Amino acid sequence: MARSLGPVLVASAVNLLPFTVFSTFLVPIAAAIGGGVALVGGLRGLGGLAALVVGVALAPLLDRVPRTRTAAGGLVLLGVASLVGAVAEFAALVVFCLLVGIAMAVLGPALAAAAADRFGHGPAAGRAATLVTATQSLTAVLAAPVVALPALLWGWRGDLVAIAAVSVLLAVVLARRPGPPVEAGERVGYLAAFRALSGVRPLVVVALLRTAAFMGYLSYLAAFYDARFDLAPGPFALVWSLSGTSFFLGNLLAGRFAGAGRVPAERLLVVALVVASVAVVGIFFTHALWSALVLTAVLGACHATAAACLVTLLVRRAGDARGAALGVHAAAMSVGTFAGAALGGVGLGLAGFPGAAAVFGVITVLAVVVARYAR
């Protein structure tokens, strides 16, 4: 399966690289344009806002054109955005963040849907879609050294130019890659596509809540390890790798088992969220480093399992509207990312880490309730 999806998986990895460069080299980028780190770092929020608006607006249209052509267009836009970012001016970075957000809103769902289409409507379709998300999670773990080492040779601007070149090359490959044609009689109208998604709406709500709990927790993980265990950024990078590796393995294995029908995806989703609700509260109350590390790995694996189950169920239930379903799913995760960080900050400000634990615990429990309803 991985061999047959080669270009799609590589494109899913490239999808995350522009913002990885932006985060990794935030300090030198801010220095290059003469702005503060907080101001420049906040520009990434524009990408999330653009991804939300465009993701919702274009979701029904993803099923009206061949997925590979949609993905090729997203890659070209990603390449243009990377070249604009290399200009290193404040206005250019604003455009960069907006364009990357738009490209990701189109590219991610199109790639997952294209992978599923290659295997029809059977169990393998869900496995193929989750393999795309697993590749993205692995990229999040390995991308920092991948972009940092070449930057020693040509700097962060060179990284962006290289990403632009690879994006355009992949766009050509995908545009020439055959995909199932979309017959005129099968095209669903814009409003009809949204109505057709009624069966997956609870899953989208679960995706929003799950993302809010997990991404909010990750937003304050470094602060927690620093305050509780006096862990400097260098050693904390190992903690981040632990979390990312457990997420990748959980996503890969859960996608394989749920997609193959060996374990009911609905049941596995609920179990993973129940364990995550306990672990996210427990980690903020632990005072032993070893138990914190164990809970960090458990949380990564549980949320990865839930994410894989959601993608599997969306592909399975949406049928021919899987592109629209995955597009709305991506938009929901964009909302969850920023909502989780904001709500976690409120809890942390009011009651410290116990307050953050309460916020993330309640959000995850709500996800459990909706997931049970979604069964």
C-alpha positions as CSV (number, residue, x, y, z in Angstrom):
1,M,0.0,0.0,0.0
2,A,2.8,2.4,0.9
3,R,4.5,1.7,-2.4
4,S,1.4,2.4,-4.5
5,L,0.7,5.6,-2.6
6,G,4.3,6.8,-2.8
7,P,3.8,10.3,-4.4
8,V,0.7,10.9,-2.2
9,L,2.6,10.1,1.0
10,V,5.6,12.3,0.0
11,A,3.2,15.2,-0.8
12,S,1.5,14.7,2.6
13,A,4.9,15.1,4.2
14,V,5.8,18.2,2.2
15,N,2.4,19.7,3.3
16,L,3.8,20.3,6.8
17,L,7.2,21.6,5.9
18,P,6.6,25.4,5.3
19,F,5.2,25.9,8.8
20,T,7.9,23.7,10.3
21,V,10.5,26.0,8.8
22,F,8.6,29.0,10.1
23,S,8.5,27.5,13.7
24,T,12.0,26.2,13.7
25,F,13.6,29.4,12.6
26,L,11.1,31.8,14.2
27,V,13.9,33.8,16.0
28,P,16.1,34.4,12.9
29,I,13.0,35.1,10.8
30,A,11.8,37.7,13.3
31,A,15.3,39.3,13.3
32,A,15.5,39.4,9.5
33,I,12.3,41.4,9.2
34,G,13.0,43.5,12.3
35,G,9.9,42.3,14.3
36,G,9.4,40.8,17.7
37,V,9.2,37.0,18.1
38,A,5.6,37.2,19.6
39,L,4.4,39.4,16.7
40,V,5.9,37.2,14.0
41,G,4.9,34.0,15.7
42,G,1.3,35.2,16.0
43,L,1.1,35.4,12.2
44,R,0.7,31.7,12.1
45,G,-2.8,32.2,13.5
46,L,-3.7,33.8,10.1
47,G,-2.9,30.5,8.5
48,G,-5.3,28.7,10.9
49,L,-8.1,31.3,10.1
50,A,-7.5,30.9,6.4
51,A,-7.6,27.1,6.6
52,L,-10.9,27.3,8.5
53,V,-12.7,29.6,6.1
54,V,-11.4,28.0,2.9
55,G,-11.7,24.5,4.3
56,V,-15.4,24.9,5.0
57,A,-16.1,26.9,1.8
58,L,-14.4,24.5,-0.5
59,A,-15.1,21.2,1.2
60,P,-18.1,20.3,-1.0
61,L,-16.2,21.1,-4.1
62,L,-13.4,18.6,-3.4
63,D,-15.7,15.8,-4.7
64,R,-16.4,17.6,-8.1
65,V,-12.9,17.4,-9.5
66,P,-10.3,14.6,-9.6
67,R,-8.4,14.5,-6.2
68,T,-5.0,14.3,-7.8
69,R,-5.6,17.5,-9.7
70,T,-6.8,19.2,-6.6
71,A,-3.8,18.1,-4.7
72,A,-1.5,19.3,-7.5
73,G,-3.1,22.7,-7.3
74,G,-2.6,22.8,-3.6
75,L,1.1,21.9,-4.0
76,V,1.6,24.7,-6.6
77,L,0.0,27.1,-4.1
78,L,2.3,25.8,-1.4
79,G,5.3,26.3,-3.6
80,V,4.2,29.9,-4.3
81,A,3.7,30.5,-0.6
82,S,7.2,29.2,0.2
83,L,8.8,31.5,-2.4
84,V,6.9,34.5,-1.0
85,G,8.0,33.6,2.5
86,A,11.7,33.6,1.4
87,V,11.4,37.4,0.6
88,A,11.7,38.0,4.4
89,E,9.5,41.1,4.6
90,F,6.6,41.5,7.1
91,A,4.0,41.8,4.4
92,A,5.5,38.8,2.6
93,L,5.2,36.7,5.8
94,V,1.6,37.7,6.2
95,V,0.9,36.5,2.6
96,F,3.0,33.4,3.3
97,C,0.9,32.4,6.3
98,L,-2.4,33.0,4.5
99,L,-1.4,31.0,1.4
100,V,0.1,28.1,3.4
101,G,-3.2,27.9,5.5
102,I,-5.2,27.9,2.3
103,A,-3.0,25.3,0.6
104,M,-3.1,23.0,3.6
105,A,-6.9,23.2,3.8
106,V,-7.1,21.9,0.3
107,L,-4.1,19.6,0.1
108,G,-4.6,17.5,3.2
109,P,-8.2,16.4,2.5
110,A,-7.5,15.9,-1.2
111,L,-4.5,13.6,-0.5
112,A,-6.4,11.5,2.0
113,A,-9.4,11.2,-0.3
114,A,-7.1,10.3,-3.2
115,A,-5.4,7.6,-1.2
116,A,-8.9,6.2,-0.2
117,D,-10.1,6.4,-3.8
118,R,-7.2,4.2,-5.0
119,F,-8.7,1.3,-2.9
120,G,-12.4,1.8,-3.6
121,H,-15.0,1.6,-0.8
122,G,-13.7,-1.4,1.1
123,P,-11.8,-1.6,4.4
124,A,-8.5,-0.8,2.6
125,A,-9.8,2.7,1.7
126,G,-9.9,3.7,5.4
127,R,-6.4,2.2,5.9
128,A,-5.1,4.2,3.0
129,A,-6.5,7.5,4.3
130,T,-5.0,6.9,7.8
131,L,-1.7,6.0,6.3
132,V,-1.6,9.6,4.9
133,T,-2.3,11.1,8.4
134,A,0.3,8.7,9.9
135,T,2.9,10.0,7.4
136,Q,2.1,13.6,8.4
137,S,2.5,12.8,12.1
138,L,5.9,11.2,11.4
139,T,6.9,14.3,9.5
140,A,6.1,16.4,12.5
141,V,8.6,14.4,14.5
142,L,11.4,14.2,11.9
143,A,10.9,17.5,10.0
144,A,12.9,19.7,12.4
145,P,16.2,17.9,11.8
146,V,15.3,17.5,8.1
147,V,15.0,21.3,7.7
148,A,17.6,22.3,10.2
149,L,20.5,20.3,8.7
150,P,20.2,21.7,5.1
151,A,19.8,25.2,6.6
152,L,23.3,24.9,7.8
153,L,24.3,25.1,4.2
154,W,21.8,27.5,2.7
155,G,19.8,29.1,5.6
156,W,16.1,29.1,6.2
157,R,15.4,31.0,3.0
158,G,17.1,28.2,1.1
159,D,14.8,25.7,2.9
160,L,11.8,27.5,1.6
161,V,13.1,27.7,-2.0
162,A,13.8,23.9,-1.8
163,I,10.3,23.3,-0.5
164,A,8.9,25.3,-3.4
165,A,10.9,23.3,-6.0
166,V,9.9,19.9,-4.5
167,S,6.2,21.1,-4.3
168,V,6.1,22.0,-8.0
169,L,7.8,18.7,-8.9
170,L,5.3,16.7,-6.9
171,A,2.4,18.7,-8.5
172,V,3.6,17.6,-11.9
173,V,3.8,14.0,-10.8
174,L,0.3,14.0,-9.2
175,A,-1.3,15.9,-12.2
176,R,0.0,13.2,-14.5
177,R,-1.1,10.4,-12.1
178,P,-4.3,8.7,-13.2
179,G,-7.2,8.9,-10.9
180,P,-10.9,7.9,-11.1
181,P,-12.8,10.5,-13.2
182,V,-15.7,12.4,-11.7
183,E,-18.7,11.9,-14.0
184,A,-21.0,14.8,-14.5
185,G,-23.9,12.7,-13.2
186,E,-22.1,12.0,-10.0
187,R,-21.3,15.6,-9.1
188,V,-23.2,16.8,-6.0
189,G,-24.4,20.3,-5.7
190,Y,-22.8,22.6,-3.2
191,L,-25.7,22.7,-0.7
192,A,-26.6,19.1,-1.4
193,A,-23.0,18.0,-0.4
194,F,-23.4,19.7,3.0
195,R,-26.8,17.9,3.5
196,A,-25.2,14.6,2.5
197,L,-22.7,15.0,5.4
198,S,-25.4,14.8,8.1
199,G,-24.4,11.3,9.0
200,V,-20.8,12.4,9.9
201,R,-21.5,15.6,11.8
202,P,-21.1,14.0,15.2
203,L,-17.7,12.7,14.0
204,V,-16.7,16.2,13.0
205,V,-17.7,17.5,16.5
206,V,-15.6,14.7,18.1
207,A,-12.6,15.7,15.9
208,L,-13.0,19.4,17.0
209,L,-13.1,18.4,20.7
210,R,-10.3,15.8,20.5
211,T,-8.1,18.3,18.7
212,A,-8.8,21.0,21.2
213,A,-7.9,18.8,24.1
214,F,-4.7,17.4,22.6
215,M,-3.3,20.5,20.9
216,G,-4.2,22.6,23.9
217,Y,-2.3,20.1,26.1
218,L,0.7,20.2,23.8
219,S,0.7,24.0,23.8
220,Y,1.6,24.0,27.5
221,L,3.5,20.8,27.7
222,A,6.9,22.5,27.6
223,A,5.9,24.9,30.4
224,F,4.7,22.0,32.5
225,Y,7.9,20.1,32.2
226,D,9.9,23.2,32.9
227,A,7.9,24.2,36.0
228,R,7.5,20.7,37.4
229,F,10.8,19.0,36.5
230,D,13.1,22.0,35.6
231,L,13.6,20.5,32.1
232,A,15.4,22.8,29.7
233,P,14.4,23.1,26.1
234,G,17.2,20.7,25.0
235,P,16.2,17.7,27.1
236,F,12.5,18.6,26.5
237,A,13.1,17.9,22.8
238,L,13.3,14.3,23.7
239,V,9.9,14.5,25.4
240,W,8.5,16.0,22.2
241,S,10.0,13.2,20.2
242,L,8.5,10.7,22.6
243,S,5.0,12.2,22.2
244,G,5.4,12.4,18.4
245,T,6.7,8.9,18.1
246,S,3.9,7.4,20.2
247,F,1.4,9.4,18.1
248,F,2.9,8.1,14.8
249,L,2.8,4.5,16.0
250,G,-0.7,4.8,17.5
251,N,-2.0,6.3,14.3
252,L,-0.3,3.7,12.1
253,L,-1.4,0.7,14.1
254,A,-5.0,1.9,14.8
255,G,-5.5,2.8,11.2
256,R,-4.4,-0.8,10.2
257,F,-6.6,-2.5,12.7
258,A,-9.7,-0.3,12.4
259,G,-9.4,0.0,8.7
260,A,-9.2,-3.7,8.3
261,G,-12.2,-4.2,10.5
262,R,-10.4,-6.3,13.0
263,V,-11.6,-4.0,15.8
264,P,-14.8,-1.9,15.5
265,A,-13.6,1.7,14.9
266,E,-16.6,3.1,16.9
267,R,-15.7,1.1,20.0
268,L,-11.9,1.8,19.7
269,L,-12.6,5.5,19.4
270,V,-14.6,5.6,22.6
271,V,-12.0,3.5,24.5
272,A,-9.1,5.7,23.3
273,L,-10.9,8.9,24.4
274,V,-11.8,7.5,27.8
275,V,-8.2,6.6,28.5
276,A,-7.1,10.0,27.2
277,S,-9.5,11.8,29.5
278,V,-7.9,10.0,32.5
279,A,-4.3,10.5,31.3
280,V,-4.6,14.2,30.5
281,V,-5.8,14.9,34.1
282,G,-3.3,12.6,35.6
283,I,-0.2,14.1,33.9
284,F,-0.8,17.6,35.4
285,F,-0.9,16.1,38.9
286,T,2.1,13.8,38.7
287,H,5.3,14.8,40.4
288,A,7.5,11.9,39.2
289,L,9.3,12.3,35.9
290,W,8.9,8.7,34.9
291,S,5.1,8.7,35.3
292,A,4.9,12.0,33.4
293,L,6.8,10.4,30.5
294,V,4.6,7.4,30.5
295,L,1.4,9.5,30.5
296,T,2.9,11.6,27.7
297,A,3.3,8.5,25.6
298,V,-0.1,7.2,26.5
299,L,-1.8,10.5,25.5
300,G,0.0,10.6,22.2
301,A,-1.0,7.0,21.4
302,C,-4.6,7.5,22.5
303,H,-5.2,10.7,20.5
304,A,-3.5,9.1,17.5
305,T,-5.9,6.1,17.8
306,A,-8.9,8.4,18.0
307,A,-7.7,10.4,15.0
308,A,-7.2,7.2,13.0
309,C,-10.7,6.0,13.9
310,L,-12.3,9.3,13.0
311,V,-10.6,9.3,9.5
312,T,-11.6,5.6,9.0
313,L,-15.2,6.3,9.9
314,L,-15.4,9.5,7.8
315,V,-14.2,7.7,4.7
316,R,-16.5,4.7,5.4
317,R,-19.7,6.7,6.1
318,A,-19.3,9.6,3.7
319,G,-19.1,7.4,0.6
320,D,-18.7,9.5,-2.6
321,A,-18.7,12.7,-0.4
322,R,-15.5,11.6,1.4
323,G,-13.6,14.7,0.0
324,A,-16.2,17.0,1.5
325,A,-16.2,15.1,4.8
326,L,-12.4,15.2,5.1
327,G,-12.4,18.9,4.2
328,V,-14.8,19.8,7.0
329,H,-12.9,17.5,9.3
330,A,-9.7,19.5,8.6
331,A,-11.5,22.7,9.2
332,A,-12.8,21.4,12.5
333,M,-9.3,20.5,13.6
334,S,-8.2,24.1,12.7
335,V,-10.8,25.4,15.1
336,G,-9.9,22.9,17.7
337,T,-6.2,23.8,17.6
338,F,-6.8,27.4,18.5
339,A,-9.8,26.9,20.8
340,G,-7.8,24.3,22.9
341,A,-4.8,26.7,23.3
342,A,-7.1,29.6,24.3
343,L,-9.2,27.6,26.8
344,G,-6.2,25.9,28.3
345,G,-4.7,29.3,28.8
346,V,-7.8,30.4,30.7
347,G,-7.6,27.4,32.9
348,L,-3.9,27.8,33.5
349,G,-4.3,31.5,34.4
350,L,-7.2,30.9,36.8
351,A,-6.0,27.8,38.7
352,G,-2.5,26.8,37.4
353,F,-1.9,23.3,36.0
354,P,-4.9,21.8,37.9
355,G,-7.0,24.4,36.0
356,A,-5.5,23.3,32.7
357,A,-6.1,19.6,33.7
358,A,-9.8,20.4,34.4
359,V,-10.3,22.2,31.1
360,F,-8.7,19.5,29.0
361,G,-10.3,16.7,31.0
362,V,-13.8,18.2,30.5
363,I,-13.2,18.7,26.7
364,T,-12.1,15.1,26.3
365,V,-15.1,13.8,28.3
366,L,-17.4,15.8,26.0
367,A,-15.7,14.1,23.1
368,V,-16.5,10.7,24.7
369,V,-20.1,11.6,25.1
370,V,-20.4,12.7,21.4
371,A,-18.5,9.7,20.3
372,R,-20.9,7.4,22.0
373,Y,-23.8,9.2,20.3
374,A,-21.9,8.8,17.0
375,R,-22.0,5.0,17.3
